């Protein structure tokens, strides 16, 4: 019986001592076959019973006080982790809020048709890039782009300088197209008036 261990590190000698102590209280007899049936199946239930189970703990089993200290330490660790998690969540919310605010500001600067069109983040970034390119072409050409298509004109200048034998690719700039539509509408208004 000496060095055999059961679940949770309780030595068999401790279990027999607990079995015989329950027999003293008149709950069970010290008969070996009867004693194994009278023990709870969960070793944690052994500590929740009488005072004698706390007094007769084995070398590897913690007492109730130690277990409570461990729980408190664990709960302190969990509380620390929880506070860290809450702080990280707050930082992430702030970051997301600032990114969303920046996208909202950027959307107000980019002309769209219709004006109240909802743009996703990727659409906003693509249109912003296209608009920056369009404005750069307007600045480069200055007064030479009276037709409302500075991107097309600038692209033609680049292709003529490169002397490429590939067929010319016509770039599609949504802002040039928008300008062209506006010019056509304005031209129709002036001819009808």
C-alpha positions in Angstrom: 0.0 0.0 0.0 3.0 2.3 0.5 3.8 4.3 -2.7 0.8 3.9 -5.0 -0.8 7.2 -6.0 -4.4 7.7 -7.1 -5.8 10.7 -9.1 -4.7 14.2 -8.0 -1.7 12.9 -6.1 -3.5 11.4 -3.1 -1.6 8.4 -1.8 -3.6 5.2 -1.1 -2.7 5.3 2.6 -4.4 8.6 2.9 -7.5 7.4 1.3 -7.6 4.4 3.6 -7.2 6.7 6.6 -10.1 8.8 5.4 -12.2 5.7 4.8 -11.6 4.4 8.3 -12.3 7.9 9.8 -15.8 7.9 8.1 -16.4 4.5 9.8 -15.8 6.1 13.2 -18.7 8.5 12.6 -21.0 5.7 11.8 -21.4 6.6 8.1 -19.6 3.6 6.7 -17.9 0.5 7.9 -14.1 -0.2 7.5 -14.7 -3.1 5.3 -12.5 -2.7 2.1 -15.1 -3.5 -0.4 -17.7 -1.2 1.2 -15.2 1.6 1.6 -14.4 2.0 -2.1 -18.1 2.5 -2.9 -18.6 5.0 -0.1 -15.9 7.4 -1.5 -17.1 10.2 -3.9 -16.0 9.7 -7.5 -14.5 13.2 -7.7 -11.4 13.8 -5.5 -12.4 17.4 -5.1 -15.5 16.2 -3.2 -13.2 14.6 -0.6 -12.2 18.0 0.8 -15.8 19.3 0.9 -16.9 16.8 3.5 -15.8 16.5 7.2 -13.0 18.1 9.1 -11.1 14.9 9.2 -10.4 15.0 5.5 -8.6 18.4 5.9 -6.5 17.0 8.8 -5.4 13.9 7.0 -4.2 15.2 3.7 -1.3 13.4 2.0 2.1 14.8 1.0 1.0 15.7 -2.5 -2.4 17.2 -1.9 -2.9 20.9 -1.0 -5.1 21.9 1.9 -8.2 24.0 1.4 -6.3 27.2 2.5 -3.6 26.7 -0.1 -6.2 26.0 -2.8 -7.9 29.3 -1.9 -4.6 31.2 -2.1 -4.0 29.7 -5.5 -7.4 30.7 -6.6 -6.8 34.3 -5.4 -3.4 34.4 -7.2 -5.1 33.0 -10.3 -7.9 35.5 -10.1 -5.3 38.3 -9.7 -3.5 37.1 -12.7 -6.8 36.9 -14.6 -7.7 40.4 -13.4 -4.3 41.7 -14.7 -4.8 40.0 -18.0 -8.3 41.4 -18.1 -7.1 44.9 -17.5 -4.4 44.5 -20.2 -7.1 43.2 -22.6 -9.4 46.1 -21.8 -6.6 48.6 -22.4 -5.7 46.9 -25.7 -9.4 47.0 -26.7 -9.6 50.7 -25.8 -6.5 51.4 -27.9 -7.9 49.4 -30.8 -11.2 51.3 -30.6 -9.4 54.7 -30.6 -7.3 53.6 -33.6 -10.3 52.4 -35.5 -12.1 55.7 -34.7 -9.2 57.8 -35.9 -8.9 55.7 -39.1 -12.7 56.1 -39.8 -12.5 59.8 -39.1 -9.6 60.2 -41.6 -11.6 58.2 -44.2 -14.6 60.4 -43.7 -12.5 63.6 -44.1 -10.9 62.1 -47.3 -14.3 61.3 -48.7 -15.4 64.9 -48.4 -12.4 66.0 -50.5 -12.9 63.6 -53.4 -15.5 64.7 -55.9 -17.9 61.8 -56.7 -21.0 61.5 -58.9 -23.6 61.4 -57.5 -22.3 63.7 -54.7 -23.9 61.6 -51.9 -22.4 58.3 -53.2 -21.2 56.0 -50.4 -17.6 54.8 -50.9 -15.9 51.9 -49.2 -12.4 52.3 -47.8 -10.7 50.7 -50.8 -12.8 52.8 -53.3 -11.9 55.9 -51.3 -8.2 55.1 -51.5 -8.4 54.3 -55.2 -10.3 57.5 -56.0 -8.0 59.6 -53.9 -5.0 58.2 -55.8 -6.7 58.8 -59.1 -7.7 62.3 -58.1 -4.2 63.2 -56.9 -2.9 62.0 -60.3 -5.5 64.0 -62.1 -4.7 67.2 -60.1 -1.0 66.6 -60.8 -1.7 66.5 -64.6 -3.8 69.7 -64.3 -0.9 71.4 -62.6 1.6 70.1 -65.2 -0.4 71.2 -68.2 -1.8 74.4 -66.7 -3.6 76.4 -69.4 -3.1 73.8 -72.1 -5.9 71.5 -70.9 -9.0 73.5 -71.9 -10.7 70.4 -73.2 -11.2 69.1 -69.6 -9.0 66.0 -70.2 -5.5 66.8 -68.8 -4.8 63.1 -68.1 -5.4 62.1 -71.7 -3.3 65.0 -73.1 -0.5 64.3 -70.6 -0.5 60.6 -71.5 -0.3 61.5 -75.3 2.7 63.7 -74.6 4.4 60.9 -72.7 3.7 58.4 -75.5 5.0 60.7 -78.3 8.2 61.2 -76.3 8.7 57.5 -75.7 8.2 56.5 -79.4 6.6 53.2 -78.4 5.5 50.8 -81.2 2.7 49.4 -79.1 -0.8 50.8 -79.8 -1.6 53.8 -77.6 -3.6 52.9 -74.5 -6.2 55.5 -73.6 -6.2 56.1 -69.9 -9.6 56.4 -68.3 -9.7 59.1 -65.6 -13.0 59.4 -63.9 -12.3 63.0 -63.2 -11.5 63.8 -66.8 -14.7 62.1 -67.8 -16.7 64.0 -65.2 -15.2 67.3 -66.4 -16.1 66.4 -70.0 -19.7 65.6 -69.1 -19.9 68.9 -67.2 -18.5 70.8 -70.2 -21.0 69.0 -72.5 -23.9 69.9 -70.2 -22.7 73.5 -69.9 -22.3 73.7 -73.7 -25.9 72.4 -74.2 -27.2 75.0 -71.7 -25.4 77.8 -73.5 -26.6 76.8 -77.0 -30.3 76.4 -75.9 -30.2 79.8 -74.1 
